[in-house]
Amino acid sequence: MTSISSASPAFTGRDPDNRLFGPLPDVQGEAGYDDDHPARVGFFTDTSVCIGCKACEVACKEWNLLPMDDSHGARDVIGLSGMSYDNTGQLGANSWRHVAFIEQSRTVDLPMPAVGLPGATRQDSGPSAANATGDSLAHAQQSSVLNAEALSEFDPQTGQTGADKQIRWLMSSDVCKHCTHAGCLDVCPTGALFRTEFGTVVVQGDICNGCGYCVPSCPYGVINQRKDDGRVFKCTLCYDRLTDGLQPACATACPTQSIQFGNLDELQARADARLATLKEQGVETARLYGRDENDGVGGNGAFFLLLDEPEVYGLPPDPIVTTRDLPAMWRAAAAGAAMIVGVALSAVLGSRRPR
């Protein structure tokens, strides 16, 4: 293995074959695999067809023998969040797939006659009705209007004018991104994390010493420690299945093909075509996340088609691998060290001058 020092081209940004960020055409070759290694594989998750069935979560737990946990990571507990159909809450050491449920309400113009609030615009005809409009009836109608207005503020489907409100669910199955430049892999001191011949990033639980360095190094907050022994775990992209020529369990179980597995180049081309189709259909908010190899992590092995801003799905808008700034840090440290040495030498030489 080639050693890297602070003077190496990799730390000056002038080494196109060994960089800490930016595009990297051959991640397996960078990891030391021969040229005949398999093509890089990954996930393309099309959230526009996700129905939130959670089949991927179940398949992931069943295949990988992951323990049951609740939204707070407590093991062997059936916990309900009480806030959503999403009871997993987030990715963790025991949940390698997480289907997020995001409820949104927005005002839309419906092509139908408008109906006012109950009791607000109702007008009865006839003399008897006119005589019945006393103080008590007026008070009752006013109370009805106030209750309807309060209901309209509480219920996003109740409208006060001709414009109604519409609810939509955004659902997305989140997973480890298997970054091109994986911060967790860069900082692991024991080699527990390694790059596979398929270009994915895997944790070897029997080698992990629980130091936890990888946890803050992940810009997505994916990798996490188990509370009982401190070791870290995350999605392996079913490395054991890949070596046997099988697809990952989650992609196999997905009934709508929201989770698509395959050659990463082919998935990227498929995602570009899908995005173009949605744009033609007027879905202007559609976007690809993790597809750009010029982003802060060099692109992801698992990327997504989203229907809203990344923050809506709990994803960072501009993820950056934590090791990106190491060259500048080394240069600053070297400059500081040189300054300290210079000051010390000046003090020593100055003390030796004859008086």
N, C-alpha and C positions, 0 to 999 in steps of 0.2 A: 504494500500500500504506500502511495506517495505521501510523504509528510508535507504539511502545510504550515508555514511560519508566517509571521506578520509581514514579511517581505515578499511573500509569494504573490504571483499575479492575481490569484483569486481574491486577495484582500485589497488589491488596488483597482479592481474592476476592469483589468485589461486582459483577462484570460477568458476567451470565448468558450473554452471547453470545461471550465471548472468555476462556476459562478454560484453565488449564494442566493440569487434572485434573478428574475427575468425568464424568458423563454428557454426551455431545455428540451431539444428535440428527442433525445434518447436518455430517459431517466434510468433505464436498466443498465445501459452502457456506462453511465456516470457512476452507478453503484458497483461496477466491476464485472458485470456479466459479459459473456462472449457475444459476438455479433449475431450469432444464430439464436438469440433468445426469443421467446414468444413476443407477439405484438402486445403493446400496452392495452389493458382492458379497463373498463370503468362502468359507471352508472350514468344514464341520462334519465332524470325524473321530470316527467311532464305533469306539472301540477294542474293543468287545465282539465285533465281527465281523471284526477284522483277523486275517489268517492268516499274516502275516509273509512274504509271498511276495517282497517288495521290488520288485514291478513298478513302483511309484511312483518308487523311487529310480532305476531304469534309465530310465524314461520321462523323468524330469527331466534326467538327464545327457545323454540322447540329444538331446532337443529343444533344450536350452540349450547344447549343445556343451561341457559341463563336462569338464575333464581328469580322468583317473583318479587316485585318491589312496588312501592307506591310512588306518588309524584314527588315525594321528598327523599327517595332513595332508600327508604327503610325496607329491609328484606323480609320476605314471608309475611307481608301485610297487604291486605286488599284495601287500599285507600282510594277514596273518591275525592277529587278536587272540589266538587260542589260548585264550580264556576263554568264548566264546559263539558262537552263530551270527551275532551282530552284529559284523561286521568293519568297518563304517563308523565306529563309535565315537561320533560326535557330529556335529552340524551344523558346517559350516565354509564357507570361501570357495569350495570346490570341491564341496561336498555340501550341496545346498539342501533335500534330503529325507533323513531318517534314520529308519529303522525300528528301534526299540528292542526288545530281547528281554529280558524280566525273568523269571527262573525263581524260583518260589516253592514251598515245601513246607509243608504244614500237616497236622495230625493230624485224621483223620476217622474216624467209626464206620461200618464197612462192614457191610451186612446179610448176613453170611455167617459160617459157623463159623470160629472162630479156630484158627490153626495155629501151634504153638509154634516156637521157634528150632530149627534142625537139630541133632539130638543132645541137646537140652536136656531134653525130656520123654519121649523114646522109651523104652519099657519092653518088653523081650522076655519071653516066657513060656516055661516049661519048665525042667526040671532042668538041662539042658545050658547054658541061658542063665544060670541062677543060678550054675553052677560057673565060668562064663567071666568073671564079674565080679571079676577080680583087680586087682592094683595097676596093671598096664599098661593094662587096659581103662578103669579109672577115670580114669587120667591122660589117656588119649586122649579120653574124653568131656569131661573138664574143658577140654582144649585146644580141642575142637570148640565148646563153649559160649563160651569166650573169643573165639574167632575170629568166631563169629556175632554176639556183642555188639559187637565192633569193627566188623564189617561193617554192623551196624544204625546205628552212629554215622556211618559213611561214606556209606552208601546211604540217601537219604531215603525210599525206597520199602519198606525193610525195617522191619517192626514187631516189637516185643518182647512185645506183649500182644494183646488182642483189637482194640485200636485200631491201624489202619494209617496210613501217611502217603501223601498224595496230592500229586503235582506238578502245577502249572498254569503255563502260560506267559501272561504279559501282554505283548502286542505293541501297539505304537503308532507310527504314522508321524508324526514331529515335523516342524515347518516353522516358518517365520517367522510371527509372530502378527498382523502388520499392525495394530498397536495403534491404538486411537482416539486416544490421546495417545502418540505415538511419540517416545521420547527421542532416538533416532538422528536423526530428522528435525529435532528442535528444535535440536540442537547443531551440525549440519553448517554449516560456514562458507562453502562454495562453491556450495551449491544442487545438489550432486550427488544428494542425496536429495530426492525430491519426492512429493507426494500426487497420485495420478492421479484422473481423473474418476470412476473406479469405487470410490474410497475406499481403495485399496491404497497401499502405500509401496514405491517403486522406487528403485534406485541407478543412476545414469548413470555407467558406468565411465569414459567419456571425459572426465568433468568432475572425478571424484574425484582429489584431490591426495595421498591417502595420509596425511592428518594423524592419522587413527585416533581422533578424538574420539568418534565414534559407537560404537566398540567397547565402552568401559566404560559408555556411557549406556543400553545395552540391558539391561533387567532379566532377560532370558531367556538372554543370552549367545549370541544367534543370529548377529548380523553379525560378520564376521571378515575379516582381511586376508590377501591372498596374499603369500607370503614372497618371491616373485621381484620384484614391483614395489610392494608395499605398499598397493595399492588394495583397497577393501572390496567384498564381494559377498554377496548373499543372495537368497532367493526373491523373484521379481518377481510371483508369482501369474500367471505367463505373460501379462504385459501385452501382448505382441505378439499372442498368440492372442486375447485379449479384444477387442482393437480390430478383429479380423476375425470376431468373433462365434463364436469357438470356446471350448471349455472348456479349462482348464489340462491339461497333459499327464498329470500324476499322477492327477487325478480320472478322466480318460478311460481310463487303463490299469488302475485298481483293479478287480479282478474281483468283489469282494464288496460294493462300494459303501460300504466303510468310509470312504473320502474322498468327501464329497459337496460339490459346488460349486453356488452359486446365489445368489439374493437373500438378503442376510443376515437380514432379518426373517423370511423363510420358513424359513430354516435354523434359526433360533432356536426357532420354533414347532415344527418337526419334532423338534428336540433335546429340547424339553420333553416332547413326547409319548412319545418313545423312553425317556426317563428314567422317566416314570410307568409305562410298561409293564414295565420291568425291576424297579422297586420292587414292583409287583404280583406279579411272579414270584419275589419273595423275595431279589433281589440288593440287599441293603441297603447294600453298599459303593459302589454306582454313584453317580456325581456328575458335574456339568458343570463344566468348568474353562475360564475365560475368557469365560463367558456373562454374568456379572454386570456391568452397566455402571456399577455403583457401586464397583468394585474400584479398585486403585491405578493402573490404566492406562485406565480408562473403558470397559472391555470390549475384546474382541479381534475382529478380522476373521476370525481362524482360531481356533476353539475346539474343545474335545474333550469326549467322554464317557469318563470313566475308571472303572476298576473297583477302584481303590485310592487311597491318598493320593497327591497330586501328587509328593511327594518320591520315591516309589517309581519314578516314571517319569523322575526327574531334573529335575522342574519346580519352580520356586520356589513355596512355598505361598501367599505374599502378595506378588506382584510390585508394585512401585511405580515409576512413571515418575520418572526422576532429576531432572526439572525441576519436580516437584511442589512442592518446598520453596523454589523461587526467590523467591516473595514474602517469606517470612520471612527469607531470606538478604539480600535487598535492604534490607529494613527494618533488619536488624541492622547491615549495612554502612553504611547512612545514619546510624544512631544513633552508630556508632563514629566516622564521619567528622565528624559534628557535635560530638562530644565532643572530638576532636582539635583542630578549629578553635576551639572555645571555650577550650581550654587554651592554645592558641597566642596567641589574642587577649588572654587574661588576662595572659600573660607579657609581651606587647608593651606593653600599657597600663600594667602595673605597673612596667615599666622606665622609663617616661616620666614618672613622678610626680617632682615636685621634691623634692630631698633637703634 
